[in-house]
Each structure stands twice: as C-alpha cells, then as structure tokens.
C-alpha cells in the first residue's frame, strides 16, 4: 500500500461560498471521508486556515528568518487535504475524483516518498 496526499487547491481571489454552499461542501466531503474510512483507505484529513495565517521559516547561513504569508505568490493556495492509503495511483485518482466533486475544487494527487510512519 502507498500513501497519497490529496491536496485541495483553493482560489483565494474568488468570491467565498455562501454559508449554505459551505455547509453543503462540508456535508459532501464528510460523506467522502466516511466512505474512505469504511474502505480502509483513510489515514488523515484536515482543513487549513486561509493563507494570511501562514508563517514561513526560511533557512540561511546557519540561522532562520520568519515571514508572514505564503512563500509563493499565487492565486491558488492549499486549502485542506486528505492523506490516504491505496494499492496504486488509479485508486488514489478515483478518490480524488470524489473529493473534487464533493468540495468543488481541484485536487492535486501526490504520492509520498517511501517513509516510515508511526
């Protein structure tokens, strides 16, 4: 089994969803998460605060500096993610398809490097 990151890409410059639309997205994504759990694919899920809440720690010359906001200036930001465990990329893409439809946002699928997990 391989682990994959399903990253939700949000356009922070777009008009935010209404409370009703947001609740519908939350309901749909909760159903997909429950389906992942039932299938044994779910590892972790998390939503993130908007990018202005970001602090970036920069290394350099044996010390670090910290700056507010995202490192890259881009329209799309990471809004949330799932970590899943699948047999292969095709299975991860099938979950990403369900996630994209549920949250109405693009999903980046990225396999983890082989690593030890707790």
C-alpha positions as CSV (number, residue, x, y, z in Angstrom):
1,X,0.0,0.0,0.0
2,X,1.2,3.5,-0.9
3,X,0.2,6.7,0.8
4,X,-1.0,9.7,-1.2
5,X,-1.7,13.3,-0.5
6,X,-4.9,14.7,-1.9
7,X,-4.4,18.4,-1.7
8,X,-7.4,20.8,-2.1
9,X,-6.4,23.8,-4.3
10,X,-8.4,26.9,-3.5
11,X,-8.5,30.2,-5.4
12,X,-8.5,32.7,-2.6
13,X,-9.2,35.6,-5.0
14,X,-12.6,34.1,-5.9
15,X,-15.7,35.0,-4.0
16,X,-16.1,32.8,-1.0
17,X,-19.0,30.4,-0.9
18,X,-22.1,31.3,1.0
19,X,-22.8,29.7,4.3
20,X,-25.3,27.4,2.6
21,X,-22.8,26.4,-0.1
22,X,-20.1,25.9,2.5
23,X,-22.3,23.7,4.6
24,X,-23.2,21.6,1.5
25,X,-19.5,21.2,0.7
26,X,-18.8,20.2,4.3
27,X,-21.6,17.6,4.2
28,X,-20.4,16.2,0.9
29,X,-16.7,16.0,1.9
30,X,-17.7,14.4,5.2
31,X,-19.5,11.7,3.3
32,X,-16.4,11.0,1.1
33,X,-14.2,10.8,4.2
34,X,-16.7,8.3,5.8
35,X,-16.5,6.3,2.6
36,X,-12.7,6.3,2.7
37,X,-12.8,5.2,6.3
38,X,-15.2,2.3,5.5
39,X,-12.9,1.2,2.7
40,X,-9.8,1.3,4.9
41,X,-8.1,4.0,2.7
42,X,-8.4,6.9,5.1
43,X,-5.4,8.0,7.1
44,X,-6.0,11.7,8.0
45,X,-7.9,14.7,6.8
46,X,-7.5,18.4,7.6
47,X,-8.7,21.8,6.6
48,X,-6.4,24.8,6.7
49,X,-7.0,28.5,7.6
50,X,-6.6,30.9,4.7
51,X,-3.0,31.8,3.6
52,X,-2.7,35.1,5.5
53,X,-2.5,32.8,8.7
54,X,0.7,31.4,7.2
55,X,4.2,31.9,8.7
56,X,7.2,30.8,6.6
57,X,10.5,29.9,8.2
58,X,13.4,30.5,5.9
59,X,16.9,28.8,6.4
60,X,20.1,30.6,5.5
61,X,23.6,30.9,6.8
62,X,23.0,28.7,9.8
63,X,20.0,30.8,11.0
64,X,16.4,31.3,10.1
65,X,14.1,34.2,9.4
66,X,10.4,34.2,9.6
67,X,7.9,36.0,7.3
68,X,4.1,36.3,7.3
69,X,2.1,34.9,4.5
70,X,2.7,32.2,1.9
71,X,6.2,31.8,0.4
72,X,4.9,31.7,-3.2
73,X,2.7,34.4,-4.6
74,X,0.0,32.5,-6.4
75,X,-3.8,32.7,-6.9
76,X,-4.3,29.1,-5.7
77,X,-3.4,28.1,-2.2
78,X,-3.6,24.8,-0.2
79,X,-7.0,24.8,1.5
80,X,-7.0,21.4,3.0
81,X,-6.0,17.8,2.4
82,X,-6.6,14.1,2.8
83,X,-3.8,11.5,3.4
84,X,-5.0,8.2,2.1
85,X,-3.5,4.7,1.6
86,X,-4.2,2.9,-1.7
87,X,-3.0,0.0,-3.7
88,X,-2.0,2.2,-6.6
89,X,-2.3,5.6,-8.3
90,X,-5.5,4.6,-10.1
91,X,-7.3,4.0,-6.8
92,X,-5.9,7.3,-5.4
93,X,-7.2,9.1,-8.5
94,X,-10.6,7.6,-8.0
95,X,-10.7,9.0,-4.5
96,X,-9.5,12.4,-5.8
97,X,-12.4,12.4,-8.3
98,X,-14.9,12.0,-5.5
99,X,-13.1,14.7,-3.4
100,X,-13.1,17.2,-6.3
101,X,-16.8,16.7,-6.9
102,X,-17.6,17.0,-3.1
103,X,-15.6,20.2,-2.4
104,X,-15.9,21.8,-5.8
105,X,-12.2,22.5,-6.1
106,X,-9.2,21.0,-7.9
107,X,-7.4,18.2,-6.1
108,X,-3.7,17.6,-6.5
109,X,-2.7,14.0,-6.1
110,X,0.9,13.4,-4.9
111,X,2.4,10.1,-3.7
112,X,4.5,10.2,-0.6
113,X,8.1,9.0,-0.8
114,X,8.7,5.7,0.9
115,X,9.0,6.7,4.5
116,X,8.3,5.2,7.9
117,X,5.0,6.2,9.6
118,X,4.1,6.0,13.2
